Amino acid sequence: MRNWILLLMLAFAVPVTAAEPPPQRVLFVGNSLTYVGNLPATFAALVNASGQPVDSHMIVRGGATLSQRVADDSVQKALAALKPDVLVLQERGGDLIGAFGHTAEEESRKAIGALTQAGHDAGARVLLLGSYQSSPGVSVRLVQRESQAAAEGGATYVAISEHLRQLSAEVPTAAWFDADGMHPGPALALLNAIQLHRELYGSVPVRSFDVSAPIYLPKSGLESALRNADAPPPLADTPMHIHYDQTLIDRISTALDAGTR
């Protein structure tokens, strides 16, 4: 009799499913290198497609420096309000190699340290995403300086420049740059997203994915205020969708894997 009761209880039991973890919150702080092509949304779409829930937010403005974000206290306020799990910093291209003078270089280093400390104090993991230079010697020097600044400030460095030089030579037909020849094109936005994914979650398992969010151009209308990566764009003519296919994802991932051996 007792066995029958147990069987009936099992038959009518409501299955219990594990609650899905809340999305990780990632805050990007940068400039047009960060928002052209919408790296924050591209990263979120890539990670979500690989089965990890992520929400991306950003504080970006064309030509902005990290020292400006220290001065206006916007990152500290966003950290308190958003409580992100990850803070991704990207400096204006050239600051850390003295392209804007010694003072700007020193201010950049101090800002990386200050924002990294603020991120750690808020419980976030902090990454410094590299910028890029096309000249071989300058590119190597940039990676060295960025790596040093990240180490001094306590951030994890995610290199881009030398990977971009290698990949743009191997896959010259990919859209590495915007039509202006300077800002990120879709392929570079993808490279940035894959490098961040590899650092935070390991190798990329997806073969294709779509980004349904503003795909910002250099003229974006964005100001240095906290916003969701997929929020409606300030300019009505901003493209709103892009597809990344298996071929380019595989080429980038294979090249990055070969470079780590």
Phi, psi and omega in degrees: 000318181297323180296321178297319179298318179296319179296318179296321179297319179293323183294326184258006181291141177275123181297139180258123179251145180291139179291139178291140179293148178293153179299142171290140178260127181239128179249122177260135177232121183186220189214207183293337174295335181271320187267336179293121189086353178055068175306315180304317179288323178297316178299313181299317180295320178296313182293317178298322179293336179270004173097009178249115181290128183219140170244128180253140176228163183208152168235105188219152174199144181301131178074006184287149174248160178292331177294329175294324179288331172292316185295322183270359175065013185292324181289317179300319178294319179294322178298319180291322183280318187270326185052061183289156174278330183225137174243121179250120179255140173220123183276158173301138183300127175102342183301317187278358173246016175078017182296336180248018177103162183296322181298315179297323178296314179294320177297323178297315180298316179296320181294319178300316178296317182293316181288326176296316178298318178298319178296315179297320179298330179272002178087016182261149167279137187244129178240139170256110178275128184291159170260203186206155174220145184276331180289130184305310182295319180292323179298315179297317179295321178299313180299319179297315183291318178296317179298318179295316180296320178296315181297317179297322182276346180092015178264160173272129183269134176241105186282147179230315197304310183289326174297319179296317179299317180294312185290322180293335174282323182283326181234070186292341182278348180287152182277078182287330183233155173297170180301337180281354178078003183237311184282163181298135166269181181303321182294322178289322174301321178293316177303314178302315182295318180295318179298319177294319178300315181298322180290320187269327188231352184097195185299157185271117183273345187280157180249339175196156178197165180242148173247114178252084185195168177301128176258088192294144172261171180307318174273105190243334188079003182284141174243168186279066177233150179296130179209153174293146181295333181256014178295153179305139184283155176295327182257129187293338183268012178291128176301150187238012182199145171209146178248135175249124187262170186298321187301310182290321178301316180294319181297316180294313182297318180296317180295319179294319177298317180296326181287343181266355182280000000 
